[in-house]
Amino acid sequence: FGRKAMLLLSLLCSVVFGMLSAASVSYSMLAITRTLTGVALSGVSLIVLPFGMEWVDIQHRTFSGILTSIFWSIGNMLLAMVAYLVREWHWLLVAVTAPCLLSIACL
């Protein structure tokens, strides 16, 4: 179907399910929407790495893969800081979903 279209679909699903999880009213709804958010984000991570590898020449593909993994790790560390600063879980879910909107705007 094309990587760009699937990336856009995965990001849109991440935003929709992420915001629905922030507005959840029961634990069941939260569990289902967070699971669907995780499925959508796994689609993002499966698309982004090969997509980024195609943009560089063969000599720099290893470096590109390592750089992508480093940014993923830095993002996970920043998540702990965001969770410390945003104490209300509803707003925390909105805060961690918002970068997907920025990614959609950049496509």
N, C-alpha and C positions, 0 to 999 in steps of 0.2 A: 504493500500500500504506500510505501514511501516513509522514510524515517522522519521527515519534518512533520508530516501530517500526523503520524502516530505520536510524536513528541508533543505536539500541540494538544492532541486528544488526552494524553496522559497528564499533562499539566492542567488542562481544564477539569478533568476528573479529580485531580488532587485538590484543586481550589474548591470545587463544589462539595466534595466529601469532607474536606477540612473545615469549611465553614458550617456544614451541617453538624459536624461533631462538636463545634464550638457552641452550637445552639441546641444540643441534645438535652432532652428532659428526663431521660432514664438511662440506667446503666446499659441496658440492652441496646438502645439506640447508639450510645457512645461506642460500645464494643463493635457493632456492625459498621458504623461509619469510619472508625479508626482502622478497621481491617480493610475496608475498601480504599481508604487513603493509602495504606501501606501497599496494596496491590498496584494502585496507580503510580506511586512513587518508585516501585520496583521497575515498572515500565520505563520511567524516566531514566533511572540509572542504567538499565540495559540498553537504552538508545544512545545516551550521551557519550559513553566511552567509545564505541565504534565510530560514532559521528565525528568526534574529535580526532580520532586516529586517521580518518580519511583526509583531513585537512592538512596534515603534515607529511613530509616526505619520509621514506623508509628509515633513514638514519635517525630521525628524531621521534619515532613512534614510541619507543620505550620511555623516553623522557616525557612525552606527552601523557602517557598512561600513568607514570609516577606522579606527575604534576596534578593530574585529575584526582588521584587518590589522596594527595596531600591536602588539596582544597576540601575534599570530603571530610578528612580528619579534622581540619581546622574548623569546619562548619559544625561538626559534632561537639568540639570543645566550646565553641561559641554558644551552642544550644544550652549548655549548663549555665553560662553567664546570663543568657536571656531568661532561663527558668528561675534564676535567683532574683533577677530584677522585676519580673512580671509574676506576681504571686497568685493572682486569680487564674485558675486553670482555663476558664473560658477565653480570657484575653491572651493567655499563653498560646492557645491553639490558633487564635487569629494571628498572633505575631509570627508563629512559625509557618503559617500558610501564606502569609503575605508575599514572601519572596517568589512564590510561584506566579503571582500576578506580574511581578517585574520580569520574570522569564518569558511570560506570554507576550508582554509588550516588546521585548527584545527580538522576538521571532518575527 
